[in-house]
């Protein structure tokens, strides 16, 4: 049973930083995809950043240069370092994982449809 547990959310002022963590357990995949998504009230869930087991990384344009995704394989933990936070970054943040074979012609690493496993989320609130 794959489990993903996020932590590290909280309330910060604009310009501040937070580091989210996602502890993963219950899988022994040799090739996989991991992602961070967020959903603000009344909005659709959007992809923020992704990384795969080959360390290919993707970011949403809205967070490039401010957010950094990383992974500690030994700890089975995914991170999202968020700097220069803005009020529009406020949302519930989710980590996601998948290990299904992807067709690289159509693969969209920041699409929620690509991920089968999800955590419960951690709230990030940025005040102006």
N, CA, C and O atoms as a GROMACS GRO file, in nm:
protein
  512
    1UNK      N    1   0.084  -0.119   0.000
    1UNK     CA    2   0.000   0.000   0.000
    1UNK      C    3   0.088   0.125   0.000
    1UNK      O    4   0.161   0.151   0.096
    2UNK      N    5   0.081   0.200  -0.107
    2UNK     CA    6   0.160   0.322  -0.118
    2UNK      C    7   0.098   0.430  -0.030
    2UNK      O    8  -0.022   0.455  -0.036
    3UNK      N    9   0.181   0.492   0.050
    3UNK     CA   10   0.134   0.602   0.134
    3UNK      C   11   0.224   0.723   0.114
    3UNK      O   12   0.347   0.712   0.110
    4UNK      N   13   0.162   0.838   0.103
    4UNK     CA   14   0.232   0.964   0.089
    4UNK      C   15   0.181   1.058   0.197
    4UNK      O   16   0.060   1.080   0.208
    5UNK      N   17   0.271   1.111   0.277
    5UNK     CA   18   0.232   1.198   0.388
    5UNK      C   19   0.309   1.329   0.378
    5UNK      O   20   0.432   1.333   0.390
    6UNK      N   21   0.235   1.437   0.354
    6UNK     CA   22   0.296   1.569   0.342
    6UNK      C   23   0.307   1.636   0.479
    6UNK      O   24   0.229   1.609   0.570
    7UNK      N   25   0.406   1.724   0.490
    7UNK     CA   26   0.422   1.807   0.610
    7UNK      C   27   0.496   1.933   0.571
    7UNK      O   28   0.549   1.943   0.461
    8UNK      N   29   0.499   2.027   0.663
    8UNK     CA   30   0.578   2.148   0.642
    8UNK      C   31   0.499   2.270   0.601
    8UNK      O   32   0.555   2.379   0.589
    9UNK      N   33   0.370   2.256   0.582
    9UNK     CA   34   0.289   2.371   0.547
    9UNK      C   35   0.275   2.466   0.664
    9UNK      O   36   0.313   2.433   0.777
   10UNK      N   37   0.219   2.582   0.638
   10UNK     CA   38   0.200   2.679   0.746
   10UNK      C   39   0.164   2.814   0.689
   10UNK      O   40   0.130   2.828   0.572
   11UNK      N   41   0.172   2.914   0.775
   11UNK     CA   42   0.140   3.051   0.736
   11UNK      C   43   0.266   3.135   0.739
   11UNK      O   44   0.340   3.135   0.837
   12UNK      N   45   0.289   3.207   0.630
   12UNK     CA   46   0.406   3.295   0.622
   12UNK      C   47   0.364   3.425   0.556
   12UNK      O   48   0.258   3.434   0.493
   13UNK      N   49   0.447   3.524   0.571
   13UNK     CA   50   0.423   3.650   0.504
   13UNK      C   51   0.484   3.648   0.364
   13UNK      O   52   0.574   3.569   0.334
   14UNK      N   53   0.432   3.735   0.282
   14UNK     CA   54   0.483   3.746   0.146
   14UNK      C   55   0.635   3.767   0.147
   14UNK      O   56   0.687   3.848   0.224
   15UNK      N   57   0.703   3.693   0.062
   15UNK     CA   58   0.849   3.698   0.058
   15UNK      C   59   0.917   3.593   0.143
   15UNK      O   60   1.039   3.576   0.135
   16UNK      N   61   0.840   3.524   0.223
   16UNK     CA   62   0.895   3.423   0.311
   16UNK      C   63   0.919   3.291   0.240
   16UNK      O   64   0.898   3.277   0.120
   17UNK      N   65   0.964   3.193   0.319
   17UNK     CA   66   0.997   3.061   0.265
   17UNK      C   67   0.935   2.950   0.348
   17UNK      O   68   0.911   2.966   0.468
   18UNK      N   69   0.911   2.840   0.283
   18UNK     CA   70   0.867   2.718   0.349
   18UNK      C   71   0.930   2.600   0.276
   18UNK      O   72   0.959   2.609   0.157
   19UNK      N   73   0.949   2.491   0.347
   19UNK     CA   74   0.993   2.368   0.283
   19UNK      C   75   0.892   2.259   0.315
   19UNK      O   76   0.870   2.223   0.430
   20UNK      N   77   0.832   2.208   0.211
   20UNK     CA   78   0.738   2.097   0.225
   20UNK      C   79   0.811   1.965   0.212
   20UNK      O   80   0.908   1.953   0.137
   21UNK      N   81   0.764   1.866   0.286
   21UNK     CA   82   0.819   1.731   0.277
   21UNK      C   83   0.706   1.634   0.247
   21UNK      O   84   0.591   1.657   0.284
   22UNK      N   85   0.741   1.527   0.180
   22UNK     CA   86   0.646   1.421   0.151
   22UNK      C   87   0.716   1.288   0.177
   22UNK      O   88   0.806   1.248   0.103
   23UNK      N   89   0.675   1.222   0.283
   23UNK     CA   90   0.733   1.092   0.318
   23UNK      C   91   0.656   0.982   0.246
   23UNK      O   92   0.534   0.971   0.260
   24UNK      N   93   0.727   0.903   0.170
   24UNK     CA   94   0.665   0.797   0.091
   24UNK      C   95   0.700   0.661   0.148
   24UNK      O   96   0.811   0.640   0.196
   25UNK      N   97   0.604   0.571   0.143
   25UNK     CA   98   0.629   0.436   0.191
   25UNK      C   99   0.542   0.338   0.112
   25UNK      O  100   0.446   0.377   0.046
   26UNK      N  101   0.579   0.212   0.121
   26UNK     CA  102   0.496   0.107   0.062
   26UNK      C  103   0.522   0.078  -0.084
   26UNK      O  104   0.442   0.010  -0.149
   27UNK      N  105   0.635   0.127  -0.137
   27UNK     CA  106   0.666   0.093  -0.275
   27UNK      C  107   0.813   0.062  -0.291
   27UNK      O  108   0.897   0.106  -0.212
   28UNK      N  109   0.842  -0.015  -0.394
   28UNK     CA  110   0.981  -0.051  -0.426
   28UNK      C  111   1.006  -0.030  -0.574
   28UNK      O  112   1.074  -0.110  -0.639
   29UNK      N  113   0.952   0.078  -0.626
   29UNK     CA  114   0.968   0.106  -0.767
   29UNK      C  115   1.112   0.138  -0.802
   29UNK      O  116   1.181   0.207  -0.727
   30UNK      N  117   1.156   0.089  -0.915
   30UNK     CA  118   1.289   0.128  -0.961
   30UNK      C  119   1.279   0.248  -1.054
   30UNK      O  120   1.377   0.322  -1.070
   31UNK      N  121   1.164   0.269  -1.115
   31UNK     CA  122   1.143   0.386  -1.199
   31UNK      C  123   1.010   0.447  -1.161
   31UNK      O  124   0.910   0.377  -1.152
   32UNK      N  125   1.008   0.579  -1.138
   32UNK     CA  126   0.888   0.641  -1.087
   32UNK      C  127   0.887   0.790  -1.119
   32UNK      O  128   0.985   0.848  -1.164
   33UNK      N  129   0.773   0.848  -1.093
   33UNK     CA  130   0.751   0.992  -1.112
   33UNK      C  131   0.693   1.047  -0.983
   33UNK      O  132   0.604   0.986  -0.923
   34UNK      N  133   0.741   1.161  -0.941
   34UNK     CA  134   0.692   1.226  -0.820
   34UNK      C  135   0.659   1.371  -0.852
   34UNK      O  136   0.728   1.436  -0.930
   35UNK      N  137   0.553   1.420  -0.792
   35UNK     CA  138   0.515   1.557  -0.823
   35UNK      C  139   0.453   1.629  -0.705
   35UNK      O  140   0.404   1.568  -0.611
   36UNK      N  141   0.457   1.759  -0.714
   36UNK     CA  142   0.386   1.848  -0.620
   36UNK      C  143   0.278   1.920  -0.698
   36UNK      O  144   0.300   1.972  -0.807
   37UNK      N  145   0.160   1.922  -0.638
   37UNK     CA  146   0.046   1.991  -0.696
   37UNK      C  147  -0.013   2.082  -0.590
   37UNK      O  148   0.016   2.068  -0.471
   38UNK      N  149  -0.095   2.176  -0.634
   38UNK     CA  150  -0.163   2.262  -0.538
   38UNK      C  151  -0.303   2.295  -0.588
   38UNK      O  152  -0.331   2.294  -0.708
   39UNK      N  153  -0.388   2.323  -0.492
   39UNK     CA  154  -0.526   2.359  -0.525
   39UNK      C  155  -0.574   2.466  -0.430
   39UNK      O  156  -0.580   2.447  -0.309
   40UNK      N  157  -0.608   2.579  -0.487
   40UNK     CA  158  -0.665   2.689  -0.410
   40UNK      C  159  -0.817   2.679  -0.414
   40UNK      O  160  -0.872   2.620  -0.507
   41UNK      N  161  -0.886   2.736  -0.316
   41UNK     CA  162  -1.033   2.729  -0.314
   41UNK      C  163  -1.094   2.783  -0.443
   41UNK      O  164  -1.061   2.893  -0.488
   42UNK      N  165  -1.183   2.705  -0.502
   42UNK     CA  166  -1.251   2.748  -0.623
   42UNK      C  167  -1.170   2.733  -0.750
   42UNK      O  168  -1.216   2.772  -0.858
   43UNK      N  169  -1.050   2.677  -0.738
   43UNK     CA  170  -0.965   2.660  -0.856
   43UNK      C  171  -0.933   2.513  -0.878
   43UNK      O  172  -0.945   2.431  -0.787
   44UNK      N  173  -0.892   2.483  -1.000
   44UNK     CA  174  -0.853   2.346  -1.031
   44UNK      C  175  -0.714   2.316  -0.973
   44UNK      O  176  -0.633   2.406  -0.951
   45UNK      N  177  -0.691   2.188  -0.949
   45UNK     CA  178  -0.559   2.146  -0.903
   45UNK      C  179  -0.459   2.166  -1.016
   45UNK      O  180  -0.485   2.131  -1.131
   46UNK      N  181  -0.344   2.223  -0.981
   46UNK     CA  182  -0.243   2.249  -1.083
   46UNK      C  183  -0.109   2.189  -1.042
   46UNK      O  184  -0.076   2.182  -0.923
   47UNK      N  185  -0.034   2.148  -1.141
   47UNK     CA  186   0.098   2.094  -1.116
   47UNK      C  187   0.197   2.205  -1.087
   47UNK      O  188   0.196   2.309  -1.152
   48UNK      N  189   0.281   2.182  -0.989
   48UNK     CA  190   0.380   2.282  -0.948
   48UNK      C  191   0.520   2.239  -0.991
   48UNK      O  192   0.593   2.318  -1.051
   49UNK      N  193   0.556   2.115  -0.961
   49UNK     CA  194   0.689   2.066  -0.995
   49UNK      C  195   0.686   1.914  -0.998
   49UNK      O  196   0.604   1.851  -0.931
   50UNK      N  197   0.776   1.857  -1.076
   50UNK     CA  198   0.784   1.711  -1.082
   50UNK      C  199   0.929   1.669  -1.096
   50UNK      O  200   1.014   1.745  -1.142
   51UNK      N  201   0.955   1.546  -1.056
   51UNK     CA  202   1.087   1.487  -1.069
   51UNK      C  203   1.069   1.338  -1.091
   51UNK      O  204   0.977   1.278  -1.035
   52UNK      N  205   1.155   1.278  -1.172
   52UNK     CA  206   1.144   1.134  -1.188
   52UNK      C  207   1.272   1.067  -1.140
   52UNK      O  208   1.365   1.133  -1.096
   53UNK      N  209   1.275   0.935  -1.150
   53UNK     CA  210   1.388   0.861  -1.094
   53UNK      C  211   1.516   0.884  -1.173
   53UNK      O  212   1.625   0.848  -1.126
   54UNK      N  213   1.506   0.943  -1.291
   54UNK     CA  214   1.624   0.985  -1.367
   54UNK      C  215   1.661   1.130  -1.337
   54UNK      O  216   1.751   1.186  -1.399
   55UNK      N  217   1.590   1.190  -1.243
   55UNK     CA  218   1.616   1.328  -1.198
   55UNK      C  219   1.579   1.432  -1.302
   55UNK      O  220   1.628   1.544  -1.297
   56UNK      N  221   1.493   1.395  -1.396
   56UNK     CA  222   1.438   1.498  -1.485
   56UNK      C  223   1.337   1.580  -1.404
   56UNK      O  224   1.253   1.524  -1.334
   57UNK      N  225   1.347   1.711  -1.415
   57UNK     CA  226   1.266   1.802  -1.334
   57UNK      C  227   1.187   1.896  -1.425
   57UNK      O  228   1.236   1.943  -1.528
   58UNK      N  229   1.064   1.922  -1.383
   58UNK     CA  230   0.980   2.019  -1.452
   58UNK      C  231   0.918   2.112  -1.349
   58UNK      O  232   0.887   2.071  -1.237
   59UNK      N  233   0.900   2.238  -1.387
   59UNK     CA  234   0.835   2.337  -1.302
   59UNK      C  235   0.726   2.408  -1.380
   59UNK      O  236   0.736   2.427  -1.501
   60UNK      N  237   0.623   2.446  -1.308
   60UNK     CA  238   0.524   2.536  -1.366
   60UNK      C  239   0.589   2.674  -1.382
   60UNK      O  240   0.673   2.714  -1.301
   61UNK      N  241   0.551   2.744  -1.486
   61UNK     CA  242   0.610   2.876  -1.511
   61UNK      C  243   0.593   2.969  -1.392
   61UNK      O  244   0.679   3.054  -1.366
   62UNK      N  245   0.484   2.954  -1.321
   62UNK     CA  246   0.452   3.045  -1.211
   62UNK      C  247   0.547   3.032  -1.092
   62UNK      O  248   0.551   3.120  -1.006
   63UNK      N  249   0.623   2.921  -1.086
   63UNK     CA  250   0.710   2.899  -0.970
   63UNK      C  251   0.857   2.890  -1.009
   63UNK      O  252   0.943   2.879  -0.921
   64UNK      N  253   0.888   2.892  -1.136
   64UNK     CA  254   1.028   2.882  -1.180
   64UNK      C  255   1.112   2.992  -1.117
   64UNK      O  256   1.074   3.109  -1.115
   65UNK      N  257   1.227   2.952  -1.066
   65UNK     CA  258   1.317   3.046  -1.002
   65UNK      C  259   1.286   3.070  -0.855
   65UNK      O  260   1.366   3.131  -0.785
   66UNK      N  261   1.172   3.023  -0.809
   66UNK     CA  262   1.135   3.043  -0.668
   66UNK      C  263   1.124   2.910  -0.592
   66UNK      O  264   1.158   2.903  -0.474
   67UNK      N  265   1.076   2.807  -0.658
   67UNK     CA  266   1.057   2.676  -0.596
   67UNK      C  267   1.162   2.578  -0.647
   67UNK      O  268   1.207   2.586  -0.761
   68UNK      N  269   1.200   2.486  -0.559
   68UNK     CA  270   1.296   2.382  -0.596
   68UNK      C  271   1.245   2.247  -0.546
   68UNK      O  272   1.219   2.231  -0.427
   69UNK      N  273   1.232   2.153  -0.636
   69UNK     CA  274   1.193   2.018  -0.599
   69UNK      C  275   1.319   1.933  -0.584
   69UNK      O  276   1.413   1.946  -0.662
   70UNK      N  277   1.319   1.847  -0.484
   70UNK     CA  278   1.433   1.758  -0.465
   70UNK      C  279   1.385   1.631  -0.398
   70UNK      O  280   1.271   1.621  -0.352
   71UNK      N  281   1.476   1.535  -0.394
   71UNK     CA  282   1.439   1.406  -0.341
   71UNK      C  283   1.556   1.346  -0.266
   71UNK      O  284   1.671   1.356  -0.309
   72UNK      N  285   1.526   1.284  -0.154
   72UNK     CA  286   1.625   1.207  -0.080
   72UNK      C  287   1.583   1.061  -0.092
   72UNK      O  288   1.495   1.016  -0.019
   73UNK      N  289   1.645   0.989  -0.183
   73UNK     CA  290   1.604   0.850  -0.209
   73UNK      C  291   1.625   0.762  -0.087
   73UNK      O  292   1.545   0.672  -0.061
   74UNK      N  293   1.731   0.788  -0.012
   74UNK     CA  294   1.760   0.706   0.105
   74UNK      C  295   1.649   0.718   0.209
   74UNK      O  296   1.620   0.622   0.281
   75UNK      N  297   1.589   0.835   0.216
   75UNK     CA  298   1.483   0.858   0.314
   75UNK      C  299   1.344   0.844   0.253
   75UNK      O  300   1.243   0.858   0.322
   76UNK      N  301   1.339   0.814   0.122
   76UNK     CA  302   1.210   0.807   0.052
   76UNK      C  303   1.127   0.932   0.078
   76UNK      O  304   1.007   0.924   0.108
   77UNK      N  305   1.191   1.045   0.067
   77UNK     CA  306   1.124   1.171   0.096
   77UNK      C  307   1.141   1.269  -0.020
   77UNK      O  308   1.250   1.285  -0.075
   78UNK      N  309   1.033   1.332  -0.053
   78UNK     CA  310   1.029   1.435  -0.158
   78UNK      C  311   1.016   1.571  -0.089
   78UNK      O  312   0.945   1.585   0.010
   79UNK      N  313   1.085   1.671  -0.144
   79UNK     CA  314   1.082   1.804  -0.085
   79UNK      C  315   1.038   1.907  -0.188
   79UNK      O  316   1.052   1.888  -0.309
   80UNK      N  317   0.985   2.016  -0.136
   80UNK     CA  318   0.960   2.133  -0.219
   80UNK      C  319   1.002   2.255  -0.139
   80UNK      O  320   0.935   2.295  -0.044
   81UNK      N  321   1.114   2.313  -0.178
   81UNK     CA  322   1.160   2.436  -0.116
   81UNK      C  323   1.094   2.553  -0.186
   81UNK      O  324   1.108   2.570  -0.308
   82UNK      N  325   1.022   2.634  -0.110
   82UNK     CA  326   0.948   2.744  -0.168
   82UNK      C  327   1.001   2.875  -0.111
   82UNK      O  328   0.991   2.900   0.009
   83UNK      N  329   1.058   2.956  -0.197
   83UNK     CA  330   1.113   3.086  -0.159
   83UNK      C  331   1.034   3.198  -0.227
   83UNK      O  332   0.960   3.175  -0.322
   84UNK      N  333   1.053   3.319  -0.175
   84UNK     CA  334   0.986   3.437  -0.232
   84UNK      C  335   0.837   3.411  -0.250
   84UNK      O  336   0.780   3.440  -0.355
   85UNK      N  337   0.775   3.359  -0.148
   85UNK     CA  338   0.634   3.322  -0.157
   85UNK      C  339   0.546   3.445  -0.178
   85UNK      O  340   0.574   3.553  -0.128
   86UNK      N  341   0.441   3.423  -0.253
   86UNK     CA  342   0.344   3.527  -0.285
   86UNK      C  343   0.206   3.485  -0.236
   86UNK      O  344   0.181   3.365  -0.219
   87UNK      N  345   0.118   3.578  -0.212
   87UNK     CA  346  -0.018   3.541  -0.170
   87UNK      C  347  -0.085   3.444  -0.266
   87UNK      O  348  -0.164   3.359  -0.224
   88UNK      N  349  -0.056   3.456  -0.394
   88UNK     CA  350  -0.118   3.365  -0.492
   88UNK      C  351  -0.063   3.222  -0.484
   88UNK      O  352  -0.114   3.133  -0.552
   89UNK      N  353   0.040   3.200  -0.402
   89UNK     CA  354   0.088   3.064  -0.379
   89UNK      C  355   0.007   2.992  -0.272
   89UNK      O  356   0.025   2.873  -0.250
   90UNK      N  357  -0.082   3.064  -0.207
   90UNK     CA  358  -0.164   3.004  -0.102
   90UNK      C  359  -0.253   2.894  -0.162
   90UNK      O  360  -0.324   2.917  -0.260
   91UNK      N  361  -0.247   2.777  -0.102
   91UNK     CA  362  -0.323   2.663  -0.153
   91UNK      C  363  -0.298   2.542  -0.064
   91UNK      O  364  -0.212   2.545   0.024
   92UNK      N  365  -0.374   2.438  -0.089
   92UNK     CA  366  -0.342   2.308  -0.032
   92UNK      C  367  -0.242   2.244  -0.128
   92UNK      O  368  -0.266   2.237  -0.248
   93UNK      N  369  -0.131   2.198  -0.073
   93UNK     CA  370  -0.026   2.136  -0.154
   93UNK      C  371  -0.028   1.985  -0.134
   93UNK      O  372  -0.034   1.935  -0.021
   94UNK      N  373  -0.024   1.914  -0.246
   94UNK     CA  374  -0.028   1.768  -0.245
   94UNK      C  375   0.095   1.711  -0.313
   94UNK      O  376   0.145   1.767  -0.410
   95UNK      N  377   0.144   1.600  -0.261
   95UNK     CA  378   0.244   1.527  -0.337
   95UNK      C  379   0.176   1.407  -0.403
   95UNK      O  380   0.074   1.357  -0.355
   96UNK      N  381   0.233   1.364  -0.511
   96UNK     CA  382   0.176   1.256  -0.589
   96UNK      C  383   0.286   1.168  -0.645
   96UNK      O  384   0.400   1.211  -0.662
   97UNK      N  385   0.251   1.043  -0.672
   97UNK     CA  386   0.349   0.947  -0.722
   97UNK      C  387   0.285   0.852  -0.823
   97UNK      O  388   0.165   0.828  -0.821
   98UNK      N  389   0.369   0.801  -0.911
   98UNK     CA  390   0.322   0.704  -1.009
   98UNK      C  391   0.440   0.625  -1.061
   98UNK      O  392   0.554   0.672  -1.059
   99UNK      N  393   0.411   0.503  -1.108
   99UNK     CA  394   0.519   0.420  -1.163
   99UNK      C  395   0.479   0.354  -1.294
   99UNK      O  396   0.549   0.266  -1.343
  100UNK      N  397   0.366   0.396  -1.349
  100UNK     CA  398   0.322   0.335  -1.475
  100UNK      C  399   0.412   0.379  -1.589
  100UNK      O  400   0.462   0.492  -1.590
  101UNK      N  401   0.431   0.291  -1.685
  101UNK     CA  402   0.513   0.325  -1.801
  101UNK      C  403   0.446   0.439  -1.877
  101UNK      O  404   0.326   0.438  -1.899
  102UNK      N  405   0.525   0.538  -1.916
  102UNK     CA  406   0.473   0.657  -1.984
  102UNK      C  407   0.514   0.657  -2.131
  102UNK      O  408   0.622   0.612  -2.169
  103UNK      N  409   0.424   0.709  -2.212
  103UNK     CA  410   0.456   0.734  -2.352
  103UNK      C  411   0.511   0.876  -2.359
  103UNK      O  412   0.436   0.972  -2.343
  104UNK      N  413   0.638   0.892  -2.383
  104UNK     CA  414   0.701   1.023  -2.377
  104UNK      C  415   0.646   1.120  -2.481
  104UNK      O  416   0.667   1.241  -2.471
  105UNK      N  417   0.577   1.067  -2.581
  105UNK     CA  418   0.518   1.160  -2.680
  105UNK      C  419   0.404   1.238  -2.618
  105UNK      O  420   0.375   1.351  -2.660
  106UNK      N  421   0.339   1.179  -2.519
  106UNK     CA  422   0.219   1.242  -2.465
  106UNK      C  423   0.231   1.274  -2.317
  106UNK      O  424   0.142   1.336  -2.260
  107UNK      N  425   0.339   1.232  -2.254
  107UNK     CA  426   0.351   1.246  -2.110
  107UNK      C  427   0.353   1.392  -2.069
  107UNK      O  428   0.429   1.473  -2.123
  108UNK      N  429   0.269   1.425  -1.972
  108UNK     CA  430   0.262   1.561  -1.917
  108UNK      C  431   0.293   1.551  -1.768
  108UNK      O  432   0.203   1.522  -1.690
  109UNK      N  433   0.416   1.574  -1.728
  109UNK     CA  434   0.456   1.550  -1.589
  109UNK      C  435   0.386   1.639  -1.488
  109UNK      O  436   0.388   1.608  -1.369
  110UNK      N  437   0.325   1.747  -1.530
  110UNK     CA  438   0.253   1.835  -1.437
  110UNK      C  439   0.102   1.819  -1.448
  110UNK      O  440   0.026   1.904  -1.402
  111UNK      N  441   0.060   1.711  -1.509
  111UNK     CA  442  -0.083   1.682  -1.516
  111UNK      C  443  -0.121   1.583  -1.409
  111UNK      O  444  -0.055   1.480  -1.393
  112UNK      N  445  -0.225   1.613  -1.334
  112UNK     CA  446  -0.266   1.524  -1.227
  112UNK      C  447  -0.310   1.388  -1.279
  112UNK      O  448  -0.310   1.290  -1.205
  113UNK      N  449  -0.347   1.382  -1.405
  113UNK     CA  450  -0.392   1.255  -1.463
  113UNK      C  451  -0.280   1.152  -1.472
  113UNK      O  452  -0.306   1.033  -1.489
  114UNK      N  453  -0.154   1.198  -1.462
  114UNK     CA  454  -0.041   1.108  -1.474
  114UNK      C  455  -0.007   1.037  -1.343
  114UNK      O  456   0.081   0.951  -1.340
  115UNK      N  457  -0.076   1.071  -1.236
  115UNK     CA  458  -0.038   1.021  -1.104
  115UNK      C  459  -0.152   0.943  -1.040
  115UNK      O  460  -0.267   0.987  -1.039
  116UNK      N  461  -0.118   0.825  -0.988
  116UNK     CA  462  -0.218   0.738  -0.928
  116UNK      C  463  -0.227   0.751  -0.776
  116UNK      O  464  -0.331   0.722  -0.717
  117UNK      N  465  -0.119   0.794  -0.714
  117UNK     CA  466  -0.114   0.796  -0.568
  117UNK      C  467  -0.100   0.941  -0.519
  117UNK      O  468  -0.022   1.020  -0.572
  118UNK      N  469  -0.176   0.971  -0.416
  118UNK     CA  470  -0.182   1.108  -0.364
  118UNK      C  471  -0.177   1.111  -0.213
  118UNK      O  472  -0.228   1.022  -0.145
  119UNK      N  473  -0.114   1.216  -0.161
  119UNK     CA  474  -0.119   1.240  -0.019
  119UNK      C  475  -0.243   1.319   0.019
  119UNK      O  476  -0.326   1.351  -0.067
  120UNK      N  477  -0.256   1.349   0.147
  120UNK     CA  478  -0.374   1.419   0.198
  120UNK      C  479  -0.360   1.570   0.188
  120UNK      O  480  -0.459   1.643   0.197
  121UNK      N  481  -0.240   1.618   0.169
  121UNK     CA  482  -0.219   1.760   0.150
  121UNK      C  483  -0.173   1.833   0.275
  121UNK      O  484  -0.196   1.788   0.387
  122UNK      N  485  -0.107   1.946   0.253
  122UNK     CA  486  -0.066   2.034   0.360
  122UNK      C  487  -0.094   2.177   0.316
  122UNK      O  488  -0.066   2.215   0.203
  123UNK      N  489  -0.149   2.256   0.407
  123UNK     CA  490  -0.196   2.390   0.371
  123UNK      C  491  -0.082   2.492   0.378
  123UNK      O  492  -0.004   2.494   0.474
  124UNK      N  493  -0.075   2.574   0.276
  124UNK     CA  494   0.019   2.685   0.272
  124UNK      C  495  -0.061   2.814   0.257
  124UNK      O  496  -0.142   2.827   0.165
  125UNK      N  497  -0.038   2.907   0.348
  125UNK     CA  498  -0.107   3.036   0.344
  125UNK      C  499  -0.003   3.148   0.346
  125UNK      O  500   0.080   3.155   0.437
  126UNK      N  501  -0.010   3.233   0.246
  126UNK     CA  502   0.085   3.344   0.236
  126UNK      C  503   0.007   3.474   0.247
  126UNK      O  504  -0.082   3.501   0.166
  127UNK      N  505   0.040   3.552   0.346
  127UNK     CA  506  -0.029   3.679   0.367
  127UNK      C  507   0.052   3.794   0.310
  127UNK      O  508   0.176   3.791   0.308
  128UNK      N  509  -0.018   3.895   0.266
  128UNK     CA  510   0.050   4.011   0.205
  128UNK      C  511   0.091   4.112   0.309
  128UNK      O  512   0.149   4.216   0.275
   0.00000   0.00000   0.00000
